[in-house]
Amino acid sequence: MKNLSREEKIEIMKKILKEADNTGNFEKAKKEFTKLLKNTDSEEIAGMEQSLISEGYPIEKIQNLCDLHVSVFESSLKKQGSPHKMPGHPIHTFIMENKELKRKLKNLVSVIEKLRIVKKKEDLKKDLFNILKKEFESLKEIDKHYLRKENQLFPYLEQKNFTGPSKVMWAKDDEIRAQIKEISFFLNKDSFSEEEIIKLYTMIKKLKADMFSMIFKEEKILFPVSTRKISEEEWLEIKNGENHIGYSWIIPGSLWDAYAIKKFKIQKKDKKFFSKEQNKDKYNDKKIFEEKKCFTEDSNERIRLDTGSLSLFILNSILKKLPVDISFIDENDRVAYYSDNPDRIFPRSPAVIGREVQNCHPQKSLEKVNKIIETFKKGEKDHYDFWIDLHGKFIYIRYFAVRDEKGNYLGTLEVSQDITEIKKLEGEKRLLD
């Protein structure tokens, strides 16, 4: 077995996972994995998930087996160590956020453990609950970490036909989000019985275990694979999009400089180093970012509309000022545009442009997304309306089929608006009242 190729090992791993799923004998699977592999790198694990998905193996089953194979491979993966990147590099930022997450989770568990042993000391219990609620509220910031992963890393891996691990991990992210939402709802109570404290303790311990497991999967599988597959130019694009979503607790470093790194790399066949003077335009941050958006602020080109004309700059400014989030999916199901509003309800970054809309949603939502687009293309429907409660805000979401004058399908327009305050309006308010 020592001479097995990477492809052969992946095939054997797939066979063991399928057998474990069919028989439910996970302990046997662990033993077989341990016997088969002494060293397994992150790309073999990720490649296994990719192959299973390519064969049509259900995402839910891969998700259920995810924790199993991570526990089996844990000792060999630890030999790799975390990818070492300079402060400011997106991977370094992710790892620093994970470090802070570990600290916050340990603090959270420490507080809930103290609550368990406090009996009749009501004042102390009240103080501890206030600390617990404050710590848990801070923990919710982890969503920015997951959003950057889903909207920044995943699109670039998808471009390289590497979608399997992304889909599995997104499903696990959503499981964690659901746990956070459940605990948050539970913590809204003013008082807790002893039984409820025990239940809360169990919920927080499970959340900690799942989040630590996610950290392991990121740092030992996702990040190493990403550093191998994503180029320096692409890392720069990822870096440029980070501010659109934000960070969890930390301020990224600034030592990593993609331009300086690129300057010392050998280019093309002549083997000459890039010089700063020769390539200052090519590595101009503003220029790259503007090309990604396909828009420049100094453009005076005017676009003729049905009722007037506007310059690109004015048109873009209007779209950014509208009190709604707008996204447009073209006829090929790819994201063509989103309005870069300062207070978007659903965060977006430039990496989403050109991405298949099916990859912009978690697996559990895929059937609904496909149904909306399919009915639009068939001409069966012209719009769908939804409304949800999101973090205490009432969000109205509308989907419209965009067609030409002959009824040909051009794409799907998504419009989302926070109507929390609008719902409260009564009576009238005249101009300048």
C-alpha positions in Angstrom: 0.0 0.0 0.0 3.0 2.3 0.3 3.2 2.6 -3.5 -0.4 3.6 -4.0 -0.9 6.7 -6.2 -2.9 9.7 -5.0 -5.8 8.6 -7.3 -5.8 5.1 -6.0 -5.8 6.3 -2.4 -8.8 8.6 -3.2 -10.7 5.6 -4.7 -10.1 3.4 -1.7 -11.1 6.3 0.7 -14.3 6.7 -1.3 -15.1 3.0 -1.1 -14.6 3.0 2.7 -16.8 6.1 3.2 -19.6 4.6 1.0 -19.4 1.3 2.9 -19.5 3.1 6.3 -22.6 5.1 5.1 -24.4 1.9 3.9 -23.6 -0.2 7.0 -23.4 2.5 9.7 -20.2 0.9 11.0 -18.1 4.0 11.5 -15.7 2.3 13.9 -14.7 -0.2 11.3 -14.2 2.7 8.8 -11.8 4.4 11.3 -9.8 1.3 11.6 -9.6 0.7 7.9 -8.5 4.3 7.3 -5.9 4.1 10.0 -4.5 0.9 8.5 -4.6 2.3 4.9 -3.0 5.6 5.4 -0.1 6.8 7.5 0.2 10.2 5.8 -2.6 11.9 4.0 -2.4 15.5 2.7 -5.2 18.0 2.5 -5.6 17.8 -1.2 -6.3 14.0 -1.1 -9.1 14.6 1.4 -10.5 17.5 -0.6 -10.1 15.5 -3.8 -12.1 12.7 -2.2 -15.0 15.0 -1.5 -14.8 16.5 -5.0 -14.9 13.0 -6.6 -17.9 11.9 -4.5 -19.9 15.0 -5.5 -18.9 14.6 -9.1 -20.4 11.1 -9.0 -23.7 12.5 -7.6 -23.1 11.3 -4.0 -25.6 13.4 -1.9 -24.1 16.4 -0.2 -25.9 15.6 3.1 -24.2 12.2 3.3 -20.8 13.7 2.7 -21.6 16.3 5.3 -22.5 13.6 7.8 -19.3 11.7 7.1 -17.2 14.9 7.2 -16.6 14.7 11.0 -15.7 11.0 10.7 -13.0 11.3 8.1 -11.5 14.4 9.8 -11.1 12.5 13.1 -9.4 9.6 11.2 -7.0 11.9 9.4 -6.4 14.3 12.3 -3.0 12.9 13.3 -1.6 12.9 9.8 -3.0 16.3 8.9 -1.4 17.9 12.0 2.0 17.0 10.6 1.4 19.6 7.9 1.0 22.5 10.2 -1.1 25.6 9.4 -0.2 27.6 6.3 2.2 30.3 7.3 1.4 33.7 5.7 2.5 37.2 6.4 0.1 39.6 8.3 -2.3 41.1 5.8 -2.6 38.0 3.6 -6.2 36.8 3.6 -5.2 33.3 4.9 -3.3 34.9 7.8 -6.4 37.0 8.6 -8.6 33.9 8.6 -6.1 32.2 11.0 -5.9 35.2 13.3 -9.7 35.2 13.5 -9.7 31.5 14.3 -7.3 32.2 17.1 -9.6 34.9 18.6 -12.6 32.6 18.1 -10.9 29.9 20.2 -10.3 32.4 23.0 -13.9 33.5 23.0 -15.2 30.0 23.0 -13.1 29.1 26.0 -14.3 32.2 27.8 -17.9 31.3 27.0 -17.6 27.8 28.3 -15.8 29.1 31.4 -18.8 31.4 32.2 -21.4 28.8 31.6 -19.5 26.3 33.8 -19.5 28.8 36.7 -23.2 29.2 36.2 -23.7 25.5 36.7 -22.2 25.5 40.1 -23.9 28.7 41.4 -26.9 27.8 43.4 -28.8 30.4 45.4 -26.4 33.3 44.9 -28.9 35.3 42.7 -26.7 38.4 42.4 -23.8 36.4 41.2 -26.0 34.5 38.7 -27.3 37.7 37.3 -23.8 39.1 36.8 -22.7 35.8 35.2 -25.7 35.9 32.8 -24.9 39.4 31.8 -21.3 38.4 31.0 -22.5 35.3 29.1 -24.9 37.4 27.0 -22.2 39.9 26.2 -19.7 37.2 25.3 -22.2 35.4 23.1 -23.2 38.6 21.4 -19.5 39.2 20.5 -19.3 35.6 19.2 -21.9 36.3 16.5 -19.2 38.3 14.7 -17.9 35.0 13.4 -20.5 35.3 10.6 -18.2 37.8 8.8 -15.5 35.1 8.8 -17.8 32.6 7.3 -19.2 35.1 4.8 -15.7 36.0 3.5 -14.9 32.3 3.2 -18.1 31.6 1.2 -18.0 34.8 -0.9 -14.2 35.2 -1.3 -12.4 31.9 -1.3 -15.1 29.6 -2.7 -15.6 31.5 -6.0 -11.9 31.2 -6.9 -11.9 27.5 -6.0 -15.0 27.1 -8.2 -13.2 28.7 -11.1 -10.7 25.8 -10.9 -13.6 23.3 -10.9 -13.0 22.6 -7.2 -16.5 22.8 -5.7 -16.9 19.8 -3.5 -15.2 20.9 -0.3 -16.8 24.3 -0.6 -20.3 22.9 -0.7 -19.7 20.5 2.2 -18.2 23.3 4.4 -20.9 25.8 3.6 -23.5 23.2 4.9 -21.5 22.9 8.1 -21.3 26.7 8.4 -25.1 26.8 8.2 -25.3 24.2 10.9 -23.2 26.5 13.2 -25.3 29.5 12.2 -28.5 27.6 13.2 -26.9 26.7 16.6 -26.0 30.3 17.2 -29.5 31.4 16.4 -31.0 28.9 18.7 -28.8 29.8 21.6 -29.3 33.5 20.9 -33.1 33.0 21.1 -32.7 31.0 24.3 -30.6 33.8 25.9 -33.4 36.3 25.4 -35.1 35.0 28.6 -34.9 37.0 31.8 -34.4 34.1 34.1 -33.4 30.4 33.9 -34.2 27.3 35.9 -31.5 24.8 36.8 -32.7 22.5 34.1 -32.5 25.3 31.5 -29.0 26.2 32.6 -28.0 22.6 32.0 -29.6 22.7 28.6 -27.8 25.9 27.8 -24.5 24.4 29.0 -25.0 21.4 26.6 -25.9 23.7 23.7 -22.8 25.8 24.2 -20.5 22.8 24.6 -21.8 21.4 21.3 -21.3 24.8 19.6 -17.7 24.9 20.8 -17.0 21.4 19.6 -18.5 22.1 16.1 -16.6 25.4 15.8 -13.3 23.9 16.8 -14.0 21.2 14.3 -14.6 23.8 11.6 -11.3 25.6 12.5 -9.5 22.3 12.0 -11.1 21.7 8.6 -10.3 25.2 7.5 -6.7 25.3 8.7 -5.8 21.7 7.7 -7.8 21.3 4.5 -9.3 24.4 3.0 -6.5 26.9 3.6 -3.6 24.6 2.4 -5.6 23.7 -0.8 -6.4 27.4 -1.4 -2.7 28.5 -1.1 -1.8 25.9 -3.7 -4.6 26.7 -6.2 -5.0 30.5 -5.9 -2.5 32.7 -7.6 -0.9 35.9 -6.1 -3.0 38.0 -8.5 -6.2 36.3 -7.3 -5.1 36.7 -3.7 -4.9 40.5 -4.4 -8.5 40.5 -5.8 -9.6 38.6 -2.6 -7.9 41.1 -0.5 -9.6 44.0 -2.3 -13.0 42.5 -1.6 -12.5 41.9 2.1 -13.7 45.4 3.2 -17.1 44.7 1.5 -17.8 42.1 4.1 -15.7 43.0 7.1 -13.7 41.1 9.7 -14.4 39.2 12.8 -12.9 41.1 15.8 -9.4 41.8 14.3 -7.7 44.4 12.2 -5.7 42.7 9.5 -1.9 43.3 9.3 -0.2 45.0 6.4 3.1 43.3 5.9 1.9 41.2 3.0 2.3 43.2 -0.3 1.2 41.4 -3.4 2.9 44.0 -5.6 6.2 43.6 -3.9 6.0 39.8 -4.1 5.1 39.9 -7.8 7.9 42.3 -8.6 10.5 39.7 -7.7 8.9 36.8 -9.7 10.2 35.8 -13.1 7.9 36.7 -16.0 7.4 34.9 -19.3 10.2 33.4 -21.4 12.7 36.2 -21.1 13.2 35.4 -17.4 13.4 39.1 -16.5 12.3 40.5 -13.2 9.5 43.0 -13.2 10.6 46.5 -12.6 8.5 48.9 -10.6 8.7 51.5 -13.4 7.7 49.1 -16.2 4.8 47.7 -14.4 3.5 50.4 -12.1 0.2 50.5 -14.1 -0.3 46.8 -14.1 0.0 46.6 -10.4 -1.9 49.7 -9.5 -4.5 48.6 -6.9 -7.1 51.2 -7.9 -6.9 50.2 -11.6 -7.2 46.4 -10.9 -10.2 47.1 -8.6 -11.9 49.3 -11.1 -11.4 46.7 -13.9 -13.0 44.1 -11.6 -16.0 46.4 -11.3 -15.9 47.3 -15.0 -16.4 50.9 -14.1 -14.3 54.1 -13.7 -15.4 57.1 -11.8 -14.0 59.6 -14.3 -15.9 58.1 -17.2 -18.1 60.6 -19.1 -19.6 58.1 -21.4 -23.3 58.5 -21.5 -25.9 55.7 -21.7 -29.1 56.4 -23.6 -32.2 55.2 -21.7 -35.9 55.2 -22.7 -36.4 58.6 -21.0 -33.1 60.4 -21.0 -29.4 59.6 -20.7 -26.9 59.4 -17.8 -23.1 59.1 -17.5 -21.8 55.9 -16.1 -20.7 57.7 -13.0 -24.1 59.2 -12.3 -25.9 56.0 -13.1 -23.7 54.0 -10.7 -24.1 56.7 -8.0 -27.9 56.5 -8.3 -27.9 52.7 -8.0 -25.7 52.9 -4.9 -28.0 55.5 -3.3 -31.3 53.5 -3.7 -32.5 52.1 -0.4 -32.6 48.6 -1.7 -30.1 45.8 -2.5 -30.1 44.9 -6.2 -28.5 41.9 -7.9 -28.8 40.8 -11.5 -28.4 37.3 -12.7 -27.9 37.0 -16.5 -29.5 34.5 -18.9 -26.6 32.0 -18.2 -27.3 32.0 -14.5 -24.2 34.0 -13.6 -24.0 37.1 -11.4 -23.5 40.1 -13.6 -24.1 42.9 -11.2 -24.9 43.9 -7.6 -25.4 47.4 -6.2 -22.5 48.3 -4.0 -24.6 50.0 -1.3 -22.8 51.0 1.9 -25.4 49.2 4.1 -26.2 46.1 2.1 -28.5 43.6 3.8 -26.8 40.7 2.3 -23.0 41.3 1.9 -21.4 40.9 -1.5 -17.8 41.3 -2.8 -16.4 41.7 -6.3 -15.5 38.0 -6.3 -19.2 37.1 -6.9 -19.2 38.7 -10.4 -19.3 35.9 -13.0 -20.1 33.3 -10.3 -22.9 30.7 -11.1 -25.9 31.7 -8.9 -26.3 28.1 -7.8 -22.9 28.4 -6.1 -23.9 31.6 -4.3 -26.4 29.8 -2.1 -26.1 27.0 0.5 -27.1 23.5 -0.6 -30.4 23.6 1.3 -31.6 26.6 -0.8 -30.5 25.3 -4.2 -33.8 23.6 -5.1 -35.8 26.9 -4.5 -33.3 29.0 -6.5 -33.4 26.6 -9.5 -37.2 26.6 -9.4 -37.4 30.4 -9.5 -35.1 30.7 -12.5 -36.6 27.7 -14.3 -40.2 29.2 -14.0 -38.9 32.5 -15.2 -37.2 31.0 -18.2 -40.3 29.0 -19.1 -42.4 32.2 -18.9 -44.6 30.5 -16.2 -44.0 33.3 -13.6 -42.9 36.9 -13.7 -42.0 37.5 -10.0 -41.8 36.0 -6.6 -42.1 37.7 -3.2 -40.7 36.6 0.1 -40.3 38.2 3.6 -38.1 37.1 6.4 -37.1 38.2 9.9 -33.3 38.7 9.9 -31.5 39.8 13.1 -34.6 41.7 14.2 -35.1 43.3 10.9 -38.1 42.6 8.6 -36.7 42.0 5.1 -38.8 42.1 1.9 -37.2 40.1 -0.9 -38.5 40.2 -4.5 -37.4 38.3 -7.7 -38.4 39.6 -11.1 -38.0 38.0 -14.6 -36.3 40.6 -16.9 -37.5 40.2 -20.5 -37.1 42.1 -23.8 -40.0 43.6 -25.7 -40.6 40.2 -27.4 -40.7 38.4 -24.0 -37.3 36.7 -24.3 -35.7 36.0 -21.0 -32.7 38.3 -20.2 -32.1 37.4 -16.6 -33.3 37.6 -13.0 -33.4 40.8 -10.9 -33.3 40.4 -7.1 -34.4 43.3 -5.0 -34.1 43.2 -1.2 -35.3 46.0 1.3 -35.3 46.4 5.0 -38.9 47.5 5.6 -38.9 47.4 9.4 -39.5 51.1 9.8 -41.8 51.3 6.8 -44.2 48.9 8.5 -44.5 51.3 11.4 -45.7 54.3 9.3 -49.2 55.6 10.0 -51.1 58.7 8.8 -49.4 61.2 6.5 -46.2 63.2 6.3 -46.2 66.0 3.8 -43.1 67.5 2.2 -41.1 69.6 4.6 -43.4 68.8 7.5 
